[in-house]
Amino acid sequence: MKVLSIDPGIRTTGFSVIEAFGPNVRLEAYGTIKPQIKDSTAKRLYHIFKEINRIASRFLPQALAIEDTFYSKNAKSAMILGQARGSILIAAAHNEIPIFEYAPKKVKMSVCGNGTASKQQVSYMVCKILRLKTPPKSLDISDAMAVGLCYINQRKYDD
């Protein structure tokens, strides 16, 4: 099972592609999608959409795991994040990839055993689980990896 996992954002979207076979997991790819900050919101959303399509075409994932929205005091930020998530969800639907959404606390609990773990703790555990020699340069990437690992962990219980 290959999963494309996403930590959405309008400025930086982290992604990873993780393959699970039996009890083993292998990190196949990871990175960030960074639209031009000077571009309009519509152009930035379209850039995210195109990049998710490109990644999906290259790696052919069987699932897309994405971090669900969290509730914020800043309604405008939450709305823009929702728009970025929408671009990603449409790209997944366009590629006929089943979508699985996980709350941030569930992701942290799945990877760290603590639903209030810090981003640094998540990064540390992701490195241990995936046997990475160095942590990803961006916490957006390690967060995306954590979402993918959460999906894989949940699949164990769903099967």
NUTI-123443 format. One record per residue (C-alpha): residue in three letters; x, y, z; residue number from 1. Coordinates in steps of 0.5 Angstrom, whole numbers, always signed. Layout:
N
<residu ala c1 X c2 Y c3 Z num NUM>
...
This chain:
159
<residu met c1 +0 c2 +0 c3 +0 num 1>
<residu lys c1 +3 c2 +7 c3 -2 num 2>
<residu val c1 +0 c2 +13 c3 +1 num 3>
<residu leu c1 +1 c2 +20 c3 -1 num 4>
<residu ser c1 +1 c2 +24 c3 +6 num 5>
<residu ile c1 +0 c2 +32 c3 +6 num 6>
<residu asp c1 +1 c2 +37 c3 +11 num 7>
<residu pro c1 -3 c2 +43 c3 +8 num 8>
<residu gly c1 -1 c2 +50 c3 +8 num 9>
<residu ile c1 -2 c2 +56 c3 +3 num 10>
<residu arg c1 +5 c2 +58 c3 +4 num 11>
<residu thr c1 +8 c2 +51 c3 +5 num 12>
<residu thr c1 +5 c2 +44 c3 +4 num 13>
<residu gly c1 +9 c2 +39 c3 +6 num 14>
<residu phe c1 +8 c2 +32 c3 +3 num 15>
<residu ser c1 +11 c2 +25 c3 +3 num 16>
<residu val c1 +10 c2 +18 c3 +0 num 17>
<residu ile c1 +11 c2 +12 c3 +4 num 18>
<residu glu c1 +10 c2 +5 c3 +2 num 19>
<residu ala c1 +8 c2 +0 c3 +7 num 20>
<residu phe c1 +9 c2 -8 c3 +6 num 21>
<residu gly c1 +7 c2 -12 c3 +12 num 22>
<residu pro c1 +10 c2 -9 c3 +18 num 23>
<residu asn c1 +15 c2 -5 c3 +14 num 24>
<residu val c1 +15 c2 +2 c3 +12 num 25>
<residu arg c1 +19 c2 +5 c3 +7 num 26>
<residu leu c1 +20 c2 +13 c3 +5 num 27>
<residu glu c1 +19 c2 +14 c3 -2 num 28>
<residu ala c1 +19 c2 +21 c3 -3 num 29>
<residu tyr c1 +18 c2 +28 c3 +1 num 30>
<residu gly c1 +18 c2 +35 c3 +0 num 31>
<residu thr c1 +15 c2 +42 c3 +0 num 32>
<residu ile c1 +10 c2 +45 c3 -5 num 33>
<residu lys c1 +11 c2 +53 c3 -5 num 34>
<residu pro c1 +7 c2 +57 c3 -9 num 35>
<residu gln c1 +10 c2 +64 c3 -10 num 36>
<residu ile c1 +8 c2 +69 c3 -5 num 37>
<residu lys c1 +7 c2 +75 c3 -9 num 38>
<residu asp c1 +2 c2 +71 c3 -13 num 39>
<residu ser c1 -6 c2 +71 c3 -12 num 40>
<residu thr c1 -9 c2 +66 c3 -8 num 41>
<residu ala c1 -13 c2 +63 c3 -14 num 42>
<residu lys c1 -6 c2 +62 c3 -17 num 43>
<residu arg c1 -3 c2 +59 c3 -11 num 44>
<residu leu c1 -9 c2 +54 c3 -10 num 45>
<residu tyr c1 -8 c2 +52 c3 -17 num 46>
<residu his c1 +0 c2 +51 c3 -16 num 47>
<residu ile c1 -2 c2 +47 c3 -10 num 48>
<residu phe c1 -7 c2 +43 c3 -15 num 49>
<residu lys c1 -2 c2 +42 c3 -21 num 50>
<residu glu c1 +4 c2 +40 c3 -16 num 51>
<residu ile c1 -1 c2 +34 c3 -13 num 52>
<residu asn c1 -3 c2 +32 c3 -19 num 53>
<residu arg c1 +4 c2 +31 c3 -22 num 54>
<residu ile c1 +6 c2 +28 c3 -15 num 55>
<residu ala c1 +0 c2 +23 c3 -16 num 56>
<residu ser c1 +2 c2 +21 c3 -23 num 57>
<residu arg c1 +9 c2 +20 c3 -21 num 58>
<residu phe c1 +8 c2 +16 c3 -15 num 59>
<residu leu c1 +1 c2 +13 c3 -16 num 60>
<residu pro c1 -1 c2 +12 c3 -9 num 61>
<residu gln c1 -7 c2 +8 c3 -7 num 62>
<residu ala c1 -9 c2 +13 c3 -2 num 63>
<residu leu c1 -8 c2 +20 c3 +0 num 64>
<residu ala c1 -8 c2 +22 c3 +8 num 65>
<residu ile c1 -9 c2 +29 c3 +10 num 66>
<residu glu c1 -9 c2 +33 c3 +16 num 67>
<residu asp c1 -16 c2 +35 c3 +18 num 68>
<residu thr c1 -17 c2 +43 c3 +19 num 69>
<residu phe c1 -16 c2 +45 c3 +26 num 70>
<residu tyr c1 -20 c2 +50 c3 +29 num 71>
<residu ser c1 -17 c2 +57 c3 +30 num 72>
<residu lys c1 -18 c2 +64 c3 +33 num 73>
<residu asn c1 -16 c2 +67 c3 +27 num 74>
<residu ala c1 -22 c2 +65 c3 +22 num 75>
<residu lys c1 -19 c2 +68 c3 +16 num 76>
<residu ser c1 -13 c2 +64 c3 +17 num 77>
<residu ala c1 -17 c2 +58 c3 +18 num 78>
<residu met c1 -21 c2 +59 c3 +11 num 79>
<residu ile c1 -15 c2 +60 c3 +7 num 80>
<residu leu c1 -12 c2 +53 c3 +10 num 81>
<residu gly c1 -19 c2 +50 c3 +8 num 82>
<residu gln c1 -18 c2 +53 c3 +1 num 83>
<residu ala c1 -11 c2 +50 c3 +1 num 84>
<residu arg c1 -14 c2 +43 c3 +3 num 85>
<residu gly c1 -20 c2 +44 c3 -2 num 86>
<residu ser c1 -15 c2 +44 c3 -8 num 87>
<residu ile c1 -11 c2 +38 c3 -5 num 88>
<residu leu c1 -18 c2 +34 c3 -4 num 89>
<residu ile c1 -20 c2 +36 c3 -11 num 90>
<residu ala c1 -13 c2 +34 c3 -14 num 91>
<residu ala c1 -14 c2 +27 c3 -10 num 92>
<residu ala c1 -21 c2 +26 c3 -13 num 93>
<residu his c1 -19 c2 +28 c3 -20 num 94>
<residu asn c1 -14 c2 +22 c3 -19 num 95>
<residu glu c1 -19 c2 +18 c3 -16 num 96>
<residu ile c1 -15 c2 +17 c3 -10 num 97>
<residu pro c1 -19 c2 +15 c3 -4 num 98>
<residu ile c1 -18 c2 +21 c3 +2 num 99>
<residu phe c1 -17 c2 +20 c3 +9 num 100>
<residu glu c1 -17 c2 +25 c3 +14 num 101>
<residu tyr c1 -14 c2 +26 c3 +21 num 102>
<residu ala c1 -14 c2 +31 c3 +26 num 103>
<residu pro c1 -8 c2 +33 c3 +29 num 104>
<residu lys c1 -8 c2 +30 c3 +36 num 105>
<residu lys c1 -10 c2 +24 c3 +33 num 106>
<residu val c1 -4 c2 +24 c3 +28 num 107>
<residu lys c1 +1 c2 +26 c3 +34 num 108>
<residu met c1 -2 c2 +21 c3 +38 num 109>
<residu ser c1 -1 c2 +15 c3 +33 num 110>
<residu val c1 +6 c2 +17 c3 +32 num 111>
<residu cys c1 +8 c2 +20 c3 +39 num 112>
<residu gly c1 +3 c2 +17 c3 +44 num 113>
<residu asn c1 +2 c2 +24 c3 +46 num 114>
<residu gly c1 -4 c2 +28 c3 +43 num 115>
<residu thr c1 -1 c2 +34 c3 +45 num 116>
<residu ala c1 +7 c2 +33 c3 +42 num 117>
<residu ser c1 +11 c2 +39 c3 +40 num 118>
<residu lys c1 +13 c2 +39 c3 +32 num 119>
<residu gln c1 +20 c2 +38 c3 +34 num 120>
<residu gln c1 +17 c2 +31 c3 +38 num 121>
<residu val c1 +13 c2 +29 c3 +32 num 122>
<residu ser c1 +20 c2 +30 c3 +27 num 123>
<residu tyr c1 +24 c2 +26 c3 +32 num 124>
<residu met c1 +19 c2 +20 c3 +32 num 125>
<residu val c1 +18 c2 +20 c3 +25 num 126>
<residu cys c1 +26 c2 +20 c3 +24 num 127>
<residu lys c1 +26 c2 +14 c3 +29 num 128>
<residu ile c1 +20 c2 +10 c3 +25 num 129>
<residu leu c1 +23 c2 +11 c3 +18 num 130>
<residu arg c1 +30 c2 +10 c3 +20 num 131>
<residu leu c1 +32 c2 +17 c3 +17 num 132>
<residu lys c1 +39 c2 +19 c3 +19 num 133>
<residu thr c1 +37 c2 +27 c3 +19 num 134>
<residu pro c1 +31 c2 +30 c3 +20 num 135>
<residu pro c1 +27 c2 +33 c3 +14 num 136>
<residu lys c1 +29 c2 +41 c3 +13 num 137>
<residu ser c1 +22 c2 +43 c3 +14 num 138>
<residu leu c1 +17 c2 +41 c3 +20 num 139>
<residu asp c1 +12 c2 +41 c3 +14 num 140>
<residu ile c1 +15 c2 +35 c3 +11 num 141>
<residu ser c1 +16 c2 +31 c3 +18 num 142>
<residu asp c1 +8 c2 +33 c3 +19 num 143>
<residu ala c1 +6 c2 +30 c3 +13 num 144>
<residu met c1 +10 c2 +24 c3 +14 num 145>
<residu ala c1 +7 c2 +23 c3 +21 num 146>
<residu val c1 +0 c2 +24 c3 +17 num 147>
<residu gly c1 +2 c2 +18 c3 +13 num 148>
<residu leu c1 +5 c2 +14 c3 +19 num 149>
<residu cys c1 -2 c2 +15 c3 +22 num 150>
<residu tyr c1 -6 c2 +13 c3 +16 num 151>
<residu ile c1 -1 c2 +6 c3 +16 num 152>
<residu asn c1 -3 c2 +5 c3 +23 num 153>
<residu gln c1 -10 c2 +6 c3 +23 num 154>
<residu arg c1 -10 c2 +1 c3 +17 num 155>
<residu lys c1 -8 c2 -4 c3 +21 num 156>
<residu tyr c1 -14 c2 -3 c3 +26 num 157>
<residu asp c1 -19 c2 -3 c3 +20 num 158>
<residu asp c1 -16 c2 -9 c3 +16 num 159>
